Amino acid sequence: MNARSYTRSIEIGALPAKVFHALTGEVDQWWTTSAGDASVVGAKPIFRFGKSYQAMLVKELVPERRVVWECLEQNHANKTLSVHDEWVGTTLVWEIEPTPKASRLTFVHQGLVPQLECYEICEAGWDHYVESLKSYLETGTGDPYQHRGKRGPATVRS
């Protein structure tokens, strides 16, 4: 089995400053509408998905270049899983690079590897939410998880 951590790299039609802001101050527009503040190093935002949640530590913020979070606590409320906290100790790293077309975002969820029981579920989730981020940045409409079982687009705040 491959021990490589989940990695996704995409071109985004938005400038690095806008990508950085979406990763730090607008997480509720593309990942979950129940998102804590991730705009300050040392912050401990919680991201909720119904009964599931992740508590993160914002470890590093380099404007227009890099965002790093560490998962401190997790409850993955999925009845098909026997382990509900596999993200604890993993690190989420977003690298932003300027390109001729705007930005390249490379996301690595270090420690989210195929050997984990939740890998396939989380891989599909990240694939969706990375595309949601891209859509939010390019069109103003993302597809974050909606609390209380509702899903649908979130739009850019004026």
N, C-alpha and C positions, 0 to 999 in steps of 0.2 A: 504494500500500500504506500501511496505517496504521502510523505510527512510535510508537504508544503502547506503553509498557511493560506487561507483564503486571500486572493489577490484579484483586484479588478482595476484596469486602467482604461480611461475613456477621454475622448476629446469633448470639451464643453464650449459652446459658443457664448462664453462670458469671461470677462476679465478676471485675473487672479484675485483682485480685491473683493469682487462680488462673490466668488466661490468661497473665499475665506469667511466672509460675513455669513453666508448661508450655513457653513459648518459650525459657526460659533454663536450666532445670534438668531438664526431662523430654522433651527432643527425641527420646530413644530410645523414647518411648511413642507417638509419632505420625508421625515422619518416617523414621528408620532406627534399628534397634537398635544399630548401630555408630556412635554419635554421641559426639563430644568434648564437653568441658565448655564451655558458652556462657554461664556465669553471671557472668563478670567482664570488665569493659572491658579490652581489650588481649589477651585470650585469643585463641588461634589454634586453634580446634577443627577437627577433620577429620571429615567425614561420609562414610561409605563405603556404597556400593551395589554389592556384589560387586567387580568390577574398576574400577568407576567411583568417583570421589571428588571432593569439593570441600573445599578448605582455606579457611577463613574467618578474618576478623579481626573480633572483636567491637568495634565502634566506639562504640556508644552504648547505654546502658541507663538508662531513666527508669522507675523502678518504677511499675507499673500503667498506664503510658502509651505507652512506645515502646521498641522493640528495633531496632538497626541493625547489620547485618553487611556486610562487603565481601568479595567473593570474591578471594582471592589466587592460588589455583591450582586447576586442575580437570583431570580426565581423564574425559571422557564416553566410556566404552568401548562405543560403539555402531558396529557395522560399516557401518551405512547412512550414517554421517556422515563427511565428509571433514575437518571441523574438530572437534577434541575438547576445546577449551578456551574456548568462546565466553562462558562466564560470567566469566572473569577480568576484573576491573575493574568488574563489575556490583555493585549494592548492593541488599540485601534489607532492606526497611523494614516493620515491623509497627507499626501505630498502634492503640492500644486506647482506646476511649471507653466510659464508663459509660452505660447506657441503663436505662429503666424495667424492662426484662426481664432485664438483667444486663450485657451488653457487646456492643459492635460492634467487630469486628476488621477493619481494612483493611490488606491486604497488597499491597505494590507491589514487584515485582522490577525495579528501575530498570535499564534496559539490556537486559532480556529483551524484545526487540521482534520483530514478525513477520518482519523481514528476516533474522534469524538462521536458519541452517540447522536448528538444534535446536528452534526455537520450538514447533512442533506437539507434539513429544515432551514438551518441558518444560511446556507449557501443560497437557497431559493429566495429567502428573505432579503439578503444583502443584494442579490441581483436585482430584485424589485426596487429596493430603496435607493440604490445607486442610480437607477434609471429615473426614479422619482426626483432625485436631486437634480439630475441633468434637465429633466422636463421643467422643473421649477425655475431653474436658472435661465433656460432658453425661452420659455413661454409664459412664465409667471404662474404656472399651475403645476403643483406637485401632487403626489398621491400618498400622503402620510396615513399611518394607522389612525383611525378616528375612534376616540374613546366612546364607550357605551355601545360597542358593536357596530357603529356606523363607519362606513368607509366611503371616501369620496375625495374629490380634489380640494386642495387648499389653495387659495390665491394669494398673490403678492399683496402685502399691505401697502396702502398708499402713503 
